[in-house]
Amino acid sequence: MGQFNRFCFELIRVLPGLPGLIVSRHLWTPVEVSVQAGEVHSPVATLVIQSHRQPLPYAWLAPCVDSVKSWAKSQGFDYQFLGDELFELLPRWLLDKTQSQRVIATDLARIKWMQKFLLEGYERVVWLDADFLIFAPDEFHLAACNDLPENYALGREVWVQPKEQNPKEQSLKRQSKEAAKKFKVNTKVHNAFLLFGKGNSFLDFYAAHAERLLEKITGTMPPQFIGPKLLTALHNVVQCPVQENAGMLSPWVIRDLLNDEGPALTLFRAKSPLPPAGANLCASLSGSHVFKDPALKDRVLLDVVERLLSRGSI
């Protein structure tokens, strides 16, 4: 591994472990919006973006996308869904380099589109992954611009997983009952929710350095290289603003939701700074080692989505 590669991986390995630097900011207040039939009004010119290849590969993704569309409409925000055109803003060398790791290209493409729409005149742009479910829309408020002085925010990741298990080697099904009772939590930030307003100082810095890292590094990159890993490393140093109720559910939390209780779900609730009003359901892990358990197949994940929408809470 070259010197630059070692630097990149050391940055991501060390910074999230620095003590006393993860800071939560409870910034969000309701935004009053008046929408009349056939018209769209917004207190600021806000655009919500989502993207995924078509057709959607899992049945449970459709209600996730619909939940975001409905929320955006209720807030008076513009909405745009991107297909393969998502990658049009990326240079050819990057597409070639990430040909077998499209999730990395997606992480850069989303911020390129956010930059583009801000330059075209939107006051703020929100990105939500296609597997992000808004199940409590009345509680999912963006901060008013004057309450968000840094003019951007990231999503909150409270990642719960077993303590005594290498997730690369064992599926959920193979956990012993004893191991299943012992969980740990890592509190980070994620990019399944991103909010950037016009004139913020973070977006251009993040985009430029993410692209630079991708240009310089050689060999295999971790899937979250310029997404949650880089953002969490930066957050641990500069204390980024966080939309605390824009969460993320690990497979073990999802499994407990199916049973209405369990140690992973209990730990998630205890460690979440605010109760989530929406959450990413980790479609990128579908087909990987953690989703080999039959309990987490498409049909059952659809059941989880329906339960969350019905209850409006976790």
N, C-alpha and C positions, 0 to 999 in steps of 0.2 A: 504494500500500500504506500502510495507516494506521500510526501510531506503534507500537501494540501488535503488529501483524503483523511490523513490522520487528524489534522486540525478540525475538519468538519465533524467527524465522529466524536472527537473529544469535546467539542463545543456542545453537541447534543447530549453527550453522556454526562458531562459535569454540571452544566448550568442548572438543569432541573433539580439537582440535589442541593443547591446552595440553601442554607437554612434561613428562615425568617423573611423570605422575600415574596412569597405568594400573597397577594393582597386582593381582596374582593371589594367591589364598589357597588353598593346598592343604589343605583342611579335612576331607576326607571319609574316614571310617573305616567298616568293615563294621558292619552292624547284625544281630545274631543274632535270628532269628525262628523260633518253633516253630509250625507249622500242622498241625492234625489234620484228618482228612477231615470235611467238613461244617461246620467251624468256622473262624472268622476271629479270629486273635489278632495283636496289634500291640504293640510296646514303648511306643508312644504312639498316641493316636487320630489316625491320619493318613488323609486323604482325597485321592485322585487324581482330578482332573477332566480331561475332554476334551470337545470340542464340534466339530460340523460339521453342515452341512445334510445332510439325507437325501433320497434315497440318496447314498452317496459317489460323487463324479463321476469318480474315477479308480480303476482296479482296484488299483493299487499302494498306495492308502491303507488298504485293508482289512488287509493284514499289518502295517502300521505301528500301527494301532489295536490289533490283536490282540497285538502285542509289548508294548504298554504294559499292557493288561489282564492278560496273563500275568505280567509283572513285578510289578504291584501285588498280584496274588493270592499270588505267591511270597513277598512281603514281609509279607503279612498286613494290607495296607492296604485300606480301603474304596475303591470305585471308582464313579464316576458319569459317564455320557455325556449331555451336553445337546444338544438340537436347537435349534429356533428359540426355545425358552424362554430361551436364553442372553440375549436382548435384553430380557427382561421387567423387568429392574432398571434400565434406562436411561430417562431422561426423554424425553418426546415431542419436545421441541425438538432434542435431540441426534440422535434417529433421523431426524428430518426433515433435519437439517443434513448428516448423513453418508449420505443415501439412496443416493448414487452412489459412496460410499467405505465400504462395510460393513466392510472390514478395520480401519478406524479405530474404528468402533463396537465391534468385537470386542475390540480392545485394551483398551478401558475396561470392557467387560462382564465380561471374565475376572477383573479385580481386584475388581469389585463382588461377584461370586459368591464369591471367596475371602474377602472381608470377611464376607459373609453366613454362610458355613459356619464360620468361626472364631467368630463370635458365637453360633452354634447349639451350640457345644461341642467342635468338633474342636481338638486341640492344634496341628496343623499341616495345611496344605493345599498340595497340589502341582498345578500346572497343566502339562500337556504338550500341545502342538499335535497335531492329528490326523495331521499329516505328520511327526511325530517318531518315529523308529525306534530302539528299544532293541535293538541287535544283540549286545551283550555284557552280558546281565543280571546275571551273577555279578560284574561289575566296576562296575555302576551302583548305588552305595550313596549314600544320603542321610546327611548328618552326624547323629550322635547329638545330641540337644538340648543336652547339656552341652558339646559341642564347637563349638557354633554360638552364641556369646554374643549376637550381634546378631539371631539368630533369623530370618534370611531369606537367600535366595541367588538369583542370576540366572544365566542360561545364558551360555556363552562363544561369541562369534562371531569366527572367524578367516576373514575374507572375502577370497578370492583372486579377482582379475580381471586382465584384460590391462592393461598399462601404456599402450599406444599405441592405444587404441580408445575411442571414445565408445560405451558400451553402449546408449545410446538410439538410435543410428543404425545399428548393425551387429549382425547375429546371429552366433552362433558359427560358422556355416557360412561366412561371408564373411571370416573372419580369414585373413590371409596366414600362411604357415608361419613366416615370420620373426617376425611380431607374436605368434603363439601361443607363442613361446618366452620372451616377456618379460612377466612378471607382477609384480603388486604385491600386498601384503597389508595389510589394515586390521584391527586387533585391537580388538574392541568387546565389548559385552554384548548379549544378546537376551532376548526375553520368550516364546520358544517353550518354555522351561523357567522356571518360577517356583516358589519355595518360600517360604511365609510361615508363621511360627509365631505362636501366640497371644502378644499383648503386644509384638510387634515395633514399632519406632517408624517404620519406613519405609513400610509399606503405606498407612496412612491419609494420610500426607503426599503420597505419589505419586498416589493416587487423587484427592484433592482438587485438586491442582494440575494434573493431566492434564485433569480436567473443566473447570477454570477456563480453561486454555488453549483448549480446544475452544469454550467459551462466548464468549470474547473475540475469537478470530481470525475473519477473514472471507476469502472467496475459497477457492481450491483449496489443499488441504493435502497435503503429501507422505504417501504411504501409511504410513510408519513414524513419523509425527509424534509420537505419544505413546507409541509402543512403543520399538523399539531406539534411535531418535534421541534421545528425551528421556532414556531410561535411561542411554545412553552418556554424554550430557552430564552427568548427575548423577554417574555412576560416575567420570568423570574428575576430579571435584572431591572427592567424599566417599569414594571407594574402596570400592565395594560388595563384599560377599562374592560369590564366583563359584563355581558348580559347574563346574569346569574340564573335566570329561569329558562335559558336556552341550553338544555342539557344533552346528554348522550348516555345511552343505555348499553351496558356490556351484555354479552350473551347470558351470563350468569344471573344478571338482574332480570333479563327478559324471561328466563326460565322460571324464576321465582314469581314473576307476575302471572304466569300461567297457573301457578298454584295458589295465588292470592297471598302468599307469604313465603318466607325463607330468609336465611342469614344474609345472602347477598343483597336482597331488597331492603332488609332492615338496616344494613350498613350504609347502603346508598342514601336512604332517607335521612339517616343521622348525619351524614357528612355533606349533604347538599346544602350550600349556603342559603338557597331559597327553594321552595318546592317548584319543580319544573312545570312550565306551562306548555312546553314543546320539547321534543327530544329527537336526536338522531338515532336510528335503529340499526345502524351498522350493516347496511346492505353490502358494503365492500368486503365483509367477512363471509358472506354467503359462499358456500363451496369450499371454504378453507377448513382447517382442522377444528376450529371451535364450533363450526356449524354442522359437524358430522352427526351429532345427536339427532335421531329421528324426531325428537320433541320440538326441534326448531326448524322443521320443514316449512315450506311456503304456506300451506294451509293453516298451520298453527300460528305462524306469525301474523297472518290475516286476522286470526282470532284475537291476538294481542292488540292489534290496531283497533279492532272494533270495541274491545273492552275499554281501552284508553279513551276513545272518542265518547263512549257511553258514560263513563265515570267522570271524565274531565279532570282526572288527577292520577298520581302514582301512589 
